[in-house]
Amino acid sequence: MRFPIADYFEGCPVCLTAGWPASVVPEYDGGMFGSEQWETWLAYSGGSMLGEGETPLVRLPKIEARIGVGRLFAKCEGANPTGSHKDRMSAFVVHRAQEVGASTVAVASSGNAGVSLAAYAASADLNCVIVTTPEMNANWRRAAEMHGAEIVATATSKERWQLVAEKVRSGAWYPVTNYLTPPVGSNPFGVDAYRAIAYEIFAQSGVNQPTDIAVPTSRGDIVWGVAQGYADLRKAGLIAVVPRVHAVEPFPRITRVLAGADRRETFAGNSGLVSIGGGTVTFQAMEALRTTGGAAVSIDETQARADQIELARAGLYVELSSASALSGLKKLVREGVVSREANAVIVTTSHGYKEEVHYDRPLDAASLRLM
C-alpha cells in the first residue's frame, strides 16, 4: 500500500485498523539507485549534522581464528558523535521535525536514544523531552541534561509509552520512538538513516563482501535498515546476492514468532542487555530476516559479558548489548547456521564508556620506584 508523504507515527493506518501494526517506509524513484552517491539514496542528504556515519569497519583476526570463520569484522557504531548508532536516526528525525515546523522532539528512552536525540536537538535549537524511568543510568542522565533536554520519569516503561502517546496525539511532541503495543518501529524518516550502514559496509569491504551480518535487535530498526540497504545495493546492480542479516536477542522473542507464536504477543524475559530489552516483536524485524534469509538467535547475559571482555581484549570496548552480536554469531556458527568459511560482520551499536559501573573497593595506592 502507498500513502502520501506524511508522518505516520503509528505505522500503516490500514494495518493498524486490522489489528496488525506495521511500519511504513519511504519509497523512492527507481532511478535514484543509478550511482554510488549513498547520501542521495536517503530521505535526507547533504552531509552529516554532527559527523555521524562513516564509522570504522575493523577486522578482528584473533577472534575470527578462535571461533573459526573465514573473516570477522566489527562495524563500530560507537564511533558516532554520542557513541551509538542512534545518532544516524536522530539526525534524520531532527531534519524532519524542522521541515514540518515542530518545536519539541520527544523520545521514550533510558539510554542511547535519549542522549543522542538530546545532542541533535540542541544542535538544531529544538526542545527535547526524554521520557524515562527512575532507574535511568546516571551517565546517560548527565549527558542528556548537559545537552539541555528535559527529563520526565514515569514509574514503569509502559507508562512512558502512554505519556508519549498522549502528547504526540495532542500535537505537543514530535516523536522519535514507537509508543504502541503491539509496536511498530521508530519514526520512519529516522529509521531510513540506518540503510547507510549497509552502504558503508559494502564500500569498506571491497572484494571481501560479507556473507553474514549479526545485529543486536530489539524492535528491529537497525536490522531492517541494514537489510533494506542491501536490497538497494542489489537493485542498483552493485551486488548479486545480499548477505544474510541475523537478529540477536537477549531472550526468545523473534525466535518464538518464527516457531509459530503470534508476533503481537508480549514475550516475558529479563536481561542485563538493556539496550535490546523489551518483550515485543515488530513486523519490520521479521521482514528483515525474511528478505535476507537471516535467522534469529537468543543469547544469555553471561555469554555476552564474556564476549564483552573478549572484544575489549581485542581493542574494542563496547556496550554489553553490543557484545551480544559476537555471542549470537558464535552460536550461529556452532549450530551450523553460519558457515566456517563465512565473511562475517558484527554490528557493535555502542561503546562501553557510558555504562554505569560500581566497584566494591577503591584502587590501592602504590609507591613507584624510578629505574
C-alpha positions in Angstrom: 0.0 0.0 0.0 1.2 3.5 -0.8 0.3 6.7 1.2 1.1 10.3 0.6 4.3 11.7 2.3 3.3 12.5 5.9 4.2 11.5 9.4 2.7 8.0 10.2 3.8 7.7 13.8 1.6 4.7 14.3 2.6 3.0 11.1 0.3 1.8 8.3 -3.2 3.0 9.2 -4.8 0.1 7.3 -2.7 -2.4 9.2 -3.4 -0.7 12.5 -7.1 -0.9 11.9 -6.8 -4.6 11.0 -5.0 -5.2 14.3 -1.6 -6.0 12.8 0.6 -2.8 13.4 3.3 -2.4 10.8 5.8 0.3 10.0 5.8 2.4 6.9 8.9 3.2 4.9 9.9 6.0 2.4 9.7 4.8 -1.2 12.0 6.2 -3.9 12.0 6.5 -7.6 13.9 3.6 -9.2 16.4 5.8 -11.0 17.9 7.1 -7.7 20.0 3.9 -7.4 22.0 4.5 -10.5 25.0 6.0 -8.8 27.2 5.2 -5.8 26.4 8.5 -4.0 24.8 6.9 -1.0 23.6 10.1 0.6 21.2 10.7 -2.4 19.6 7.3 -1.6 18.3 8.5 1.8 15.4 10.6 3.0 17.8 13.5 3.8 21.0 14.2 2.1 23.6 17.0 2.2 26.0 15.7 4.8 26.0 15.0 8.5 24.9 17.3 11.3 27.5 16.4 13.9 29.7 14.0 12.0 27.6 10.8 12.2 28.2 7.9 9.9 31.2 6.6 8.0 32.1 4.5 11.1 35.1 2.1 11.0 34.9 -1.5 9.8 37.6 -3.3 11.9 38.9 -6.7 11.3 39.3 -9.0 14.3 41.8 -11.7 13.3 42.4 -13.2 16.7 38.7 -13.7 17.4 37.9 -15.0 13.9 40.6 -17.6 14.4 39.2 -18.7 17.8 35.6 -19.0 16.6 36.6 -20.5 13.2 35.2 -18.3 10.4 36.8 -17.1 7.3 36.9 -13.4 8.3 35.3 -11.4 11.1 34.8 -7.6 11.1 33.1 -5.2 13.5 31.2 -2.2 12.3 31.9 0.2 15.1 28.9 2.4 15.6 30.3 3.6 18.9 32.4 5.9 16.8 29.4 8.1 16.2 29.3 11.5 18.0 27.3 10.4 21.1 28.7 6.9 21.0 25.9 4.9 19.3 24.1 4.1 16.1 21.2 6.2 17.3 23.0 9.3 16.0 22.1 8.3 12.5 18.4 8.2 13.3 18.5 11.4 15.5 20.0 13.4 12.6 17.1 12.5 10.3 14.4 12.9 12.8 15.6 16.4 13.6 15.7 17.2 9.9 12.1 16.1 9.6 11.0 17.9 12.7 12.5 21.1 11.3 10.8 20.5 8.0 7.3 20.2 9.5 7.8 23.1 11.9 7.9 21.0 15.1 9.4 22.8 18.2 9.8 19.8 20.6 11.1 16.4 19.8 10.5 13.5 22.3 11.7 10.0 22.9 10.9 7.2 25.3 14.3 6.1 26.3 16.6 5.2 29.3 19.8 5.3 27.3 21.4 5.8 23.9 18.4 7.1 22.0 17.7 9.8 24.6 21.2 11.1 24.8 21.5 11.1 21.0 18.3 13.0 20.4 19.2 15.5 23.1 22.5 16.2 21.3 21.0 16.6 17.9 18.0 18.7 19.2 20.5 21.0 20.9 22.4 21.5 17.7 19.2 22.4 15.9 17.8 24.7 18.7 14.8 22.3 19.2 13.4 21.4 22.6 13.9 17.8 23.6 11.9 15.7 26.1 13.2 12.3 27.3 10.6 10.1 29.0 12.4 7.6 31.1 12.1 5.7 34.4 13.8 6.3 37.8 16.4 3.6 37.0 18.0 5.7 34.2 21.8 5.3 34.2 23.4 8.3 35.8 25.9 8.6 33.0 23.1 8.8 30.4 21.1 11.2 32.5 24.0 13.6 33.0 24.8 13.6 29.2 21.2 14.4 28.3 20.9 17.2 30.9 24.2 18.7 29.7 22.6 18.9 26.2 19.6 20.8 27.8 17.0 18.0 27.5 14.0 17.9 29.8 13.8 14.5 31.6 10.5 13.2 32.7 10.4 9.9 34.7 7.4 7.6 34.9 7.0 4.7 37.3 7.1 2.0 34.6 8.2 1.5 31.0 4.6 1.0 29.9 3.7 4.4 31.4 6.5 6.0 29.3 4.7 4.9 26.1 1.3 6.1 27.4 2.7 9.6 28.1 4.4 9.9 24.8 1.2 8.7 23.0 -0.9 11.3 24.8 1.5 14.2 23.9 2.0 13.1 20.3 -1.7 12.7 19.6 -2.3 16.2 21.1 0.3 17.6 18.8 2.6 18.8 21.6 5.6 16.5 20.8 7.2 15.2 17.6 8.3 11.6 18.4 11.3 9.5 17.6 10.3 6.2 19.1 7.4 3.8 19.0 4.7 4.1 21.7 2.2 1.4 20.6 1.5 -2.1 21.9 1.9 -4.1 19.8 4.7 -1.9 18.5 5.8 -0.5 15.2 9.4 0.7 14.5 10.7 4.1 15.3 10.0 7.3 13.3 10.2 6.0 9.6 12.2 9.1 8.5 14.8 8.3 11.2 14.9 4.5 10.6 15.6 5.3 6.9 19.1 6.5 8.0 20.2 3.0 9.0 20.3 1.9 5.4 23.6 3.8 5.2 25.2 1.1 7.4 24.8 -1.4 4.6 26.2 1.1 2.0 29.2 1.7 4.2 29.9 -1.9 4.9 29.7 -2.6 1.1 32.1 0.2 0.3 34.5 -0.7 3.1 34.5 -4.5 2.3 36.0 -4.4 -1.2 36.4 -7.9 -2.6 35.6 -9.5 0.8 31.9 -8.8 0.9 30.1 -10.2 3.9 28.0 -13.3 3.8 26.5 -12.9 7.3 25.8 -9.8 9.5 24.8 -10.2 13.1 22.8 -7.3 14.6 21.7 -6.7 18.2 18.0 -6.4 18.0 15.1 -5.0 20.0 12.3 -3.7 17.8 14.2 -4.1 14.6 15.0 -0.6 13.4 18.7 -1.2 12.6 18.2 -4.8 11.4 15.6 -3.6 9.0 17.8 -0.7 7.9 20.7 -3.0 7.1 18.5 -5.4 5.2 16.9 -2.7 3.2 20.3 -1.1 2.4 21.5 -4.3 0.9 18.2 -4.6 -1.1 19.0 -1.1 -2.5 22.5 -2.3 -3.5 21.2 -5.3 -5.3 18.6 -3.1 -7.1 21.4 -0.8 -8.2 23.3 -3.8 -9.7 26.2 -3.4 -7.3 25.8 -6.9 -5.7 24.2 -10.1 -6.9 23.5 -11.7 -3.6 22.6 -10.0 -0.3 24.2 -11.2 2.9 22.1 -12.9 5.5 21.2 -10.4 8.2 20.7 -12.1 11.6 18.9 -10.7 14.6 20.5 -11.3 18.0 18.1 -11.0 21.0 18.6 -11.4 24.8 15.8 -14.0 25.2 13.4 -15.7 22.7 11.0 -13.2 21.1 11.6 -13.3 17.3 12.7 -16.9 17.8 9.3 -17.8 19.2 7.5 -15.9 16.4 9.5 -17.8 13.8 8.4 -21.0 15.6 4.7 -20.0 15.2 3.8 -17.6 18.0 1.7 -14.5 17.3 4.1 -11.6 16.9 1.6 -9.3 18.6 2.2 -11.2 21.9 4.4 -9.9 24.7 7.2 -12.2 25.5 8.5 -12.4 29.0 12.2 -12.3 29.8 14.8 -10.4 31.8 18.3 -9.5 30.9 21.0 -7.0 31.7 21.2 -6.3 27.9 19.1 -3.2 28.5 19.6 -1.6 25.1 17.9 -4.5 23.4 15.4 -5.3 26.1 11.6 -5.3 25.9 9.2 -8.1 25.2 7.8 -7.2 21.8 8.4 -8.0 18.1 7.8 -5.9 15.1 6.8 -6.7 11.5 9.9 -4.9 10.2 12.3 -7.2 12.2 10.5 -10.3 10.7 10.7 -8.7 7.2 14.4 -8.1 7.5 15.0 -11.8 8.2 12.6 -13.0 5.5 14.1 -10.9 2.7 17.8 -11.8 3.5 17.3 -15.4 4.7 18.7 -14.5 8.1 18.0 -16.2 11.4 17.1 -15.1 14.9 19.2 -16.2 17.8 18.8 -15.6 21.6 21.9 -15.5 23.8 22.3 -15.3 27.6 23.8 -12.4 29.6 26.7 -14.5 30.9 27.9 -15.2 27.4 27.6 -11.6 26.4 29.6 -10.5 29.4 32.4 -12.9 28.4 32.3 -11.7 24.9 32.4 -8.0 26.0 35.7 -8.9 27.7 36.9 -10.7 24.6 36.2 -7.7 22.4 37.9 -5.4 24.9 41.0 -7.6 24.8 40.9 -7.2 21.0 40.8 -3.4 21.5 37.1 -2.7 21.2 35.3 -1.7 24.4 31.6 -2.0 23.6 28.4 -1.8 25.5 27.1 -5.1 26.8 24.2 -5.2 24.4 26.7 -4.6 21.5 28.7 -7.6 22.6 25.7 -9.8 22.1 26.4 -9.6 18.3 29.5 -11.6 18.9 27.7 -14.0 21.2 25.0 -14.5 18.6 27.5 -15.1 15.8 29.3 -17.7 17.8 26.1 -19.6 18.5 25.1 -19.4 14.8 28.5 -20.9 13.9 28.2 -23.7 16.5 24.7 -24.5 15.2 25.9 -24.6 11.6 23.7 -21.7 10.5 26.8 -19.6 9.7 29.5 -21.4 7.7 33.0 -21.8 8.8 34.0 -20.1 5.6 31.8 -17.1 6.3 32.9 -13.4 5.9 31.0 -12.2 9.0 30.3 -8.7 10.3 29.1 -7.9 13.8 27.4 -4.5 14.3 28.6 -3.1 17.6 26.0 -0.5 18.2 27.5 1.5 21.1 30.8 1.9 23.0 31.1 0.8 26.6 32.3 4.0 28.3 28.8 5.1 29.1 27.9 2.0 31.1 27.4 2.6 34.8 29.9 0.6 36.9 30.3 0.2 40.7 33.4 -1.1 42.3 33.4 -2.8 45.7 36.7 -1.4 46.7 38.8 1.7 45.6 42.2 1.4 43.9 45.0 0.8 46.4 47.7 3.5 46.4 51.1 2.2 45.2 54.6 3.6 45.5 56.7 4.0 42.4 60.4 3.4 42.1 62.4 5.0 39.3 64.5 2.6 37.3 
